Amino acid sequence: MSKSKWAVGAVSVLAALALAGCGNSKSASTKTTKPTLPSSYSSKKKAISGGTLKVAEVNPSAFKGIWDDALTSNAEDTDVMQFGNEALFKTDKNFKYIKGGAADISLSQKAKTATIKINPKVKWSDGKSLVAQDVAYAYKVLANKATQSEYYTGSIQDIVGIEAYHNGKAKDISGVQVKNKHTVVIHFKQMKPGMKTSGNGYIWENAEPYHYIKNISFKKLASSAQVRKSPLFYGPYKMSKVVSGESVEFTRNKYYYGGTPKLKKITVQVVSEDSIAAALKAHKYDLALGVPSSQYKKIKKVSGYTMTGKSALAYDYLGFNLGKYDAKTGKNVMNKNAKMADPSLRKAIAYAMNIDAVEKKFSNGLGSRLTTLIPPVFSQYHDKSAKGFPLNLKKANALLNKAGYKKGKDGYRTDKNGKKLTIHLAEMEGSSNTQAIVQNYIQQWKKIGLRVKLTNGRLLDMNNFYEKVQANSSDIDMFEAAWSLSSEPSPMDLFSVDAPYNMGRYVSKENTKLLNEIDSAKAFNTSYRVKAFKKWQEYMNKEAAYVPESTVTTAYPVNNRVKNFYLTGNSTTANGLQTNWAKVQVTSNSLSK
């Protein structure tokens, strides 16, 4: 469950999905009836030659525009570049590697290797061939300290020699061997049970155009024109125009190995969450990505569109600022004296939240309260018996009383030393209802005597939010955010001692032990791995270092002139939609009304 680079991890896509309106203080049933949405749509009309697909990227802020898998940490960037950004390996409907992509991969448990063989027909959008050096260099971009890639995790350190390279003790990664022009062999310290599944965190599934970026220093790569303005892709489309933070235009990659893409052009425009319903009613877009559940009711019956959807590989959560990330050691360091260090305080906060009521009233049936940090989309590993944190003010008060947080005459609690306790919550801008839902939770916490205020006294701009949370700013005690997940459910790269994405910096010997058990050699036995997942979920609910909030069915409105749009099925794309964009077509030059 490493933050998926192909559905990019950190705190992004869902931050506004659950914060879709103001809740009430009453509990509600967890049983909400989610709509059953089709996972594909294809117009029965005859397709025209060429045509332009118009895509809305629904987001409250401008996208960052770092068009490189190893360097971006925003799901918005991944959403936008998916039309050209293709993963190396093809997968089946269960995200298992299969043959037929830009490269094929084979694993040897005995030799502890992964052999990557590139399809010799694959070319970058400038006409240069995709070669083994491009695959090998991607690991250097990932592991070089100067890039500050957040995907250099404990999992990727399983590659032989990558730590020595990361620490400047070697010029190359000894475990990444270029055998010939089209073959790379990766050597691992140990083989892991998730390695057969895309998004496992141990195998990087993208390449870098070595010939194009080799002369750029690693430190300047993320800000270079080659990454920000004119990136190269080997997928069906190439970026032909970028308006920073606002829009991107794609045209055909004439060198695409999968044949000539059907569309002539794809345009992507950032649209605010409060504007998307009106934009669809005006038939401005063929497809909307990132539609918040708060808007579902407004758009589900818009004429000229068919609503498709799938269970999100994502969820939103409440995190706590418990320490710092030491960039020198690459380790999270927990502060035992942090304001939120007491699990009783964290659990009380969780039990005071009326998440069920919020989801029932404002997600339009798309959302439901999450009970563990492994969402139900991973049905084999999700602990169905877990109760999570349903609203229980009596239990919340009891936890605080027992832990020594005493109420004063003003009704608010002091810390254990009798000093005024104020908890600062970082919250990102979302829909027009975000402010109301946050105030709802603040009122819920007030009911148990906790004084909670917004960091900076307001909702934060997306980029400012990311920067402050990832830096563990001292004016943040807790934060509401979200994960976009990969298709391999291991939580190692999100919650381990050396995971940059463990942004609350929670660390314990038991957590490390349980995470290692999930990814151990013993876990090649599925029943053992299922039990290991359950143990970890129980432990994390006991600690409440991260509070699971909700998960959703993600809805994608598709204009009725679109053909061959699929949310599931065999694909070589690098994104969670799994749509083969080369085959998508339109049936007319104007959007259906």
Residue pairs with C-beta under 8 A, 6 or more apart in sequence:
1 374
1 378
1 483
1 485
1 486
1 488
1 489
1 490
1 491
1 492
1 493
1 494
2 9
2 153
2 155
2 199
2 200
2 201
2 485
2 486
2 488
2 490
2 492
2 493
2 494
3 9
3 10
3 73
3 150
3 151
3 483
3 484
3 485
3 486
3 493
3 494
3 501
4 199
4 313
4 484
4 485
4 486
4 487
4 576
5 69
5 70
5 78
5 151
5 199
5 205
5 206
5 486
5 574
6 69
6 78
6 87
6 198
6 199
6 205
6 486
6 573
6 574
6 575
6 576
7 13
7 75
7 78
7 199
7 313
7 314
7 484
7 485
7 486
7 575
7 576
8 72
8 73
8 74
8 75
8 77
8 78
8 484
9 73
9 75
9 150
9 483
9 484
9 485
9 486
9 494
9 501
10 73
10 74
10 75
10 150
10 466
10 470
10 481
10 483
10 501
10 503
11 428
11 465
11 466
11 469
11 479
11 481
11 482
11 483
11 503
12 73
12 74
12 75
12 76
12 462
12 466
12 482
12 484
13 75
13 76
13 79
13 290
13 314
13 482
13 484
14 312
14 314
14 315
14 316
14 482
14 483
14 484
14 552
15 316
15 428
15 430
15 462
15 465
15 480
15 481
15 482
16 60
16 273
16 292
16 294
16 428
16 429
16 430
16 431
16 434
17 292
17 293
17 294
17 316
17 363
17 367
17 482
17 550
17 552
18 293
18 316
18 355
18 358
18 359
18 363
18 367
18 437
18 482
18 549
18 550
18 552
19 316
19 427
19 430
19 431
19 433
19 434
19 437
19 438
19 480
20 292
20 293
20 294
20 358
20 362
20 363
20 367
20 430
20 431
20 433
20 434
20 437
21 294
21 358
21 361
21 362
21 433
21 436
21 437
22 358
22 362
22 433
22 436
22 437
22 439
22 440
23 354
23 355
23 357
23 358
23 361
23 362
23 437
23 440
23 441
23 444
24 354
24 357
24 361
24 440
25 354
25 357
25 443
25 444
25 447
26 354
26 357
27 354
27 356
27 357
27 390
27 391
28 354
28 356
28 357
28 359
28 360
28 361
29 356
29 360
30 356
30 368
30 369
30 390
32 359
32 360
32 363
32 365
32 367
32 368
33 365
34 365
34 366
34 368
34 553
35 300
35 309
35 365
35 366
35 553
37 307
37 308
37 309
37 310
37 553
37 555
38 306
38 308
38 309
39 308
39 309
39 310
39 566
39 567
39 568
40 308
40 565
40 566
40 567
40 568
40 569
41 306
41 308
41 558
41 560
41 562
41 565
42 562
42 563
42 564
42 565
43 560
43 561
43 562
43 563
43 587
43 592
45 561
45 563
45 587
45 588
46 587
47 262
47 563
47 585
47 586
47 587
48 585
48 586
48 587
48 588
48 589
50 262
50 263
50 264
50 265
51 263
51 264
51 265
51 585
51 586
51 588
51 589
52 263
52 264
52 265
52 266
52 267
52 586
53 263
53 265
53 266
53 267
53 286
53 287
53 562
53 584
53 586
54 266
54 267
54 269
54 284
54 285
54 286
54 287
54 591
55 266
55 267
55 268
55 269
55 285
55 286
55 287
55 288
55 289
56 268
56 269
56 270
56 271
56 276
56 279
56 280
56 284
56 285
56 287
56 288
56 289
57 63
57 76
57 79
57 80
57 268
57 269
57 270
57 271
57 289
57 290
58 271
58 272
58 273
58 276
58 288
58 289
58 290
58 291
58 292
59 76
59 270
59 271
59 272
59 273
59 290
59 462
60 272
60 273
60 428
60 429
60 430
60 431
60 462
61 429
61 461
61 462
61 463
62 244
62 245
62 246
62 270
63 74
63 76
63 77
63 80
63 245
63 270
64 72
64 74
64 76
64 77
64 245
64 463
65 77
65 80
65 228
65 242
65 244
65 245
66 72
66 74
66 77
66 222
66 227
66 228
67 77
67 81
67 85
67 227
67 228
67 231
67 239
68 141
68 208
68 221
68 222
68 227
68 231
69 78
69 85
69 138
69 151
69 206
69 574
70 138
70 141
70 142
70 147
70 149
70 151
70 204
70 206
70 208
71 141
71 147
71 149
71 221
71 222
71 227
72 78
73 150
73 466
74 466
75 290
75 484
76 270
76 290
78 85
78 484
78 574
78 575
79 268
79 289
79 290
79 575
80 248
80 268
81 231
81 233
81 239
81 248
82 573
82 574
82 575
82 577
82 581
83 235
83 236
83 237
83 250
83 266
83 268
83 581
84 125
84 231
84 233
84 235
84 236
84 237
84 238
84 239
84 250
84 253
85 206
85 233
85 235
85 573
85 574
85 575
86 101
86 102
86 233
86 234
86 235
86 236
86 572
86 573
86 574
87 101
87 102
87 198
87 205
87 206
87 572
87 573
87 574
88 101
88 102
88 103
88 105
88 116
88 118
88 135
88 205
88 206
88 207
89 97
89 101
89 102
89 103
89 104
89 105
89 198
89 205
89 572
90 97
90 98
90 99
90 100
90 101
90 570
90 571
90 572
91 97
91 98
91 198
91 487
91 570
91 571
91 578
92 98
92 570
93 568
93 569
93 570
94 197
95 197
95 198
95 199
95 487
95 488
96 196
96 197
96 198
97 105
97 196
97 197
97 198
98 570
100 570
100 572
101 119
101 572
102 118
102 119
102 122
102 130
102 207
102 234
102 257
102 572
103 116
103 117
103 118
103 119
103 122
103 130
103 135
104 116
104 117
104 119
105 114
105 115
105 116
105 117
105 203
106 114
106 115
106 117
107 113
107 114
107 115
107 191
107 195
107 196
108 114
108 115
109 191
112 187
112 188
112 189
112 190
112 191
113 185
113 186
113 187
113 188
114 185
114 186
114 188
114 195
114 203
115 183
115 184
115 185
115 186
116 132
116 135
116 183
116 184
116 185
116 186
117 182
117 183
118 130
118 131
118 132
118 135
118 182
118 183
118 184
119 130
119 182
119 257
120 129
120 182
121 257
122 129
122 130
122 234
122 257
123 129
123 130
123 234
123 255
123 256
123 257
124 130
124 209
124 212
124 232
124 233
124 234
124 255
125 232
125 233
125 234
125 238
125 253
125 255
126 209
126 212
126 232
126 255
127 255
128 209
128 211
128 212
130 207
130 234
131 181
131 182
131 210
132 178
132 179
132 180
132 181
132 182
132 183
132 184
133 178
133 210
134 207
134 208
134 209
134 210
135 184
135 207
136 173
136 176
136 177
136 178
136 184
137 207
137 208
137 210
137 214
138 204
138 206
138 207
138 208
139 156
139 159
139 162
139 173
139 176
139 204
140 165
140 172
140 173
140 218
141 147
141 149
141 208
141 218
141 221
142 149
142 151
142 152
142 156
142 204
143 149
143 152
143 156
143 162
143 165
143 166
143 173
144 165
144 166
144 218
145 166
145 167
145 168
145 327
146 217
146 218
146 219
147 218
147 219
147 221
147 222
148 327
150 500
150 501
151 204
151 493
152 166
152 330
152 500
153 201
153 492
153 493
153 496
153 498
153 499
153 500
153 501
154 492
154 493
154 496
154 497
154 498
154 499
155 192
155 200
155 201
155 202
155 490
155 492
155 493
155 519
156 162
156 201
156 202
156 204
157 163
157 166
157 498
158 188
158 189
158 190
158 192
158 202
159 173
159 175
159 176
159 186
159 187
159 188
159 189
159 202
160 174
160 175
160 187
160 188
160 189
161 170
161 172
161 173
161 174
161 175
161 176
161 187
162 173
162 175
162 176
164 170
164 173
164 174
165 171
165 172
165 173
166 330
174 187
175 186
175 187
175 188
176 184
176 185
176 186
176 187
177 184
177 185
177 186
177 187
178 184
179 185
186 203
188 202
190 521
191 521
192 200
192 202
192 490
192 519
192 523
193 519
193 520
193 521
193 523
193 524
193 529
194 200
194 201
194 202
194 488
194 489
194 490
194 519
195 202
195 203
197 487
197 488
198 205
198 486
198 487
198 488
199 205
199 485
199 486
199 487
199 488
200 486
200 488
200 490
201 486
201 488
201 490
201 492
201 493
205 574
206 574
207 234
209 232
212 226
212 232
213 221
213 224
213 226
213 227
216 224
216 226
221 227
222 228
226 232
228 242
228 244
229 242
230 239
231 239
232 238
233 239
233 253
234 253
234 255
234 256
234 257
235 253
235 256
235 572
235 573
235 574
235 581
235 582
236 252
236 253
236 256
236 258
236 261
236 581
236 582
237 250
237 251
237 252
237 253
237 261
237 263
237 266
237 581
238 250
238 251
238 252
238 253
239 248
239 249
239 250
240 249
240 250
240 251
241 247
241 248
241 249
242 248
242 249
245 270
246 269
246 270
247 267
247 268
247 269
247 270
248 267
248 268
249 265
249 266
249 267
249 268
250 265
250 266
250 267
250 268
251 264
251 265
252 260
252 261
252 263
252 264
253 261
254 260
256 582
258 572
258 582
259 582
261 581
261 582
262 564
262 582
262 583
262 584
262 585
263 581
263 584
263 585
263 586
266 581
269 285
271 279
271 285
271 288
273 291
273 292
273 294
273 295
273 430
273 431
273 432
274 431
274 432
276 288
276 291
276 295
276 299
277 295
277 298
277 299
277 302
279 285
279 288
280 288
280 299
280 302
280 305
280 557
281 302
283 304
283 559
283 591
283 592
283 593
284 591
285 559
285 591
286 558
286 559
286 561
286 562
286 586
286 591
287 556
287 557
287 558
287 559
287 562
287 565
288 299
288 556
288 557
289 556
289 577
291 299
291 554
291 555
291 556
291 557
292 430
292 431
293 362
293 363
293 364
293 366
293 367
293 552
293 555
294 362
294 363
294 364
294 431
294 433
295 431
296 363
296 364
296 365
296 366
296 555
297 364
299 305
299 307
299 555
299 557
300 307
300 364
300 555
300 557
302 557
303 593
304 559
304 560
304 591
304 592
304 593
305 557
305 558
305 559
305 560
305 592
306 557
306 558
306 560
307 555
307 556
307 557
307 558
308 555
308 556
308 557
308 558
308 565
308 567
309 366
309 553
309 554
309 555
309 556
309 567
310 553
310 554
310 567
310 568
311 376
311 377
311 551
311 553
311 554
312 375
312 377
312 551
312 552
312 553
312 554
313 377
313 484
313 485
313 486
313 487
313 576
314 375
314 482
314 483
314 484
314 485
314 551
314 552
314 554
315 370
315 373
315 375
315 482
315 483
315 485
315 548
315 549
315 550
315 551
316 480
316 481
316 482
316 483
316 549
316 550
316 551
317 370
317 373
317 480
317 481
317 482
317 483
317 546
317 547
317 548
317 549
318 349
318 350
318 353
318 478
318 479
318 480
318 546
318 547
318 549
319 469
319 478
319 479
319 480
319 481
319 503
319 504
319 545
319 546
319 547
320 338
320 340
320 346
320 477
320 478
320 479
320 504
320 506
320 545
320 546
321 338
321 339
321 340
321 472
321 473
321 476
321 477
321 478
321 479
321 504
321 505
322 334
322 335
322 338
322 340
322 341
322 504
322 505
322 506
322 545
323 332
323 333
323 334
323 335
323 338
323 472
323 504
323 505
323 506
323 507
324 332
324 333
324 335
324 472
324 505
325 331
325 332
325 333
325 470
325 472
325 500
325 502
325 505
326 332
326 333
330 498
331 497
331 498
331 507
332 497
332 498
332 499
332 502
332 505
332 506
332 507
333 505
333 507
334 341
334 505
334 506
334 507
334 508
335 341
335 505
339 415
339 421
339 423
339 477
340 346
340 423
340 477
340 478
342 403
342 416
343 542
343 543
343 544
343 545
344 399
344 400
344 402
344 403
345 399
345 400
345 403
345 405
346 543
346 544
346 545
346 547
347 389
347 396
347 399
347 544
348 395
348 396
348 397
348 399
348 400
348 403
348 448
348 450
349 396
349 423
349 445
349 450
349 478
349 547
350 389
350 544
350 547
351 389
351 390
351 391
351 392
351 393
351 395
351 396
351 399
352 391
352 393
352 396
352 444
352 445
352 447
352 448
352 450
353 389
353 391
353 441
353 444
353 547
353 549
354 391
354 440
354 441
354 444
355 369
355 389
355 391
355 549
355 550
356 369
356 390
356 391
357 391
358 437
358 440
358 550
359 367
359 368
359 369
359 550
362 433
362 437
363 550
363 552
366 552
366 553
366 554
366 555
367 550
367 551
367 552
367 553
368 550
368 551
368 552
369 388
369 390
369 549
369 550
370 388
370 548
370 549
370 550
370 551
371 383
371 386
371 387
371 388
371 541
371 548
372 382
372 383
372 386
372 388
372 537
372 540
372 541
372 548
373 491
373 495
373 537
373 540
373 546
373 548
374 381
374 382
374 383
374 489
374 491
374 533
374 536
374 537
375 382
375 485
375 548
375 551
376 382
376 384
376 551
377 551
378 489
380 526
380 530
381 489
381 529
381 530
381 533
381 534
382 537
383 533
383 534
383 537
383 538
386 537
386 538
386 541
388 541
388 548
389 541
389 544
389 547
389 548
393 447
393 448
396 448
397 448
397 449
400 413
400 448
400 449
400 450
403 416
404 416
405 413
405 414
405 415
405 416
405 421
405 449
406 413
406 414
406 418
407 413
407 449
408 414
411 446
411 449
412 420
412 421
412 446
412 449
412 450
412 451
413 421
413 448
413 449
413 450
413 451
414 420
414 421
415 421
420 451
421 450
421 451
422 451
422 452
422 453
423 445
423 450
423 451
423 452
423 453
423 477
423 478
424 452
424 453
424 454
424 455
424 475
424 476
424 477
424 478
425 438
425 442
425 452
425 453
425 454
425 455
425 476
425 477
425 478
425 479
425 480
426 454
426 455
426 460
426 465
426 468
426 469
426 473
426 476
426 478
426 479
426 480
427 434
427 438
427 454
427 455
427 459
427 460
427 465
427 479
427 480
428 434
428 459
428 460
428 461
428 462
428 465
428 480
428 481
429 459
429 460
429 461
429 462
429 465
430 459
434 459
435 459
438 454
438 459
438 480
441 452
442 452
442 453
445 451
445 452
446 452
455 468
455 473
455 475
455 476
456 475
460 468
465 479
468 475
468 476
469 476
469 479
469 481
469 503
470 500
470 503
472 503
472 505
479 503
480 549
481 503
483 494
484 576
489 533
490 515
490 518
490 519
491 515
491 518
491 536
492 499
492 515
492 518
492 519
493 499
493 501
494 501
494 502
495 502
495 506
495 511
495 515
495 540
495 546
496 502
496 511
496 512
496 515
497 507
497 511
497 512
504 545
504 546
506 543
506 545
506 546
508 543
510 539
511 536
511 539
511 540
511 543
514 532
514 535
514 536
514 539
515 536
517 523
517 532
517 535
517 536
518 529
518 532
518 533
518 536
520 532
522 528
523 529
523 532
540 546
556 567
556 577
558 565
559 591
559 592
560 592
561 586
561 587
561 588
561 590
561 591
561 592
562 584
562 585
562 586
562 587
563 584
563 585
563 586
563 587
564 580
564 583
564 584
564 585
565 579
565 584
566 578
566 579
566 580
567 577
567 578
567 579
568 578
569 578
570 580
571 578
571 579
571 580
572 580
573 579
573 580
573 581
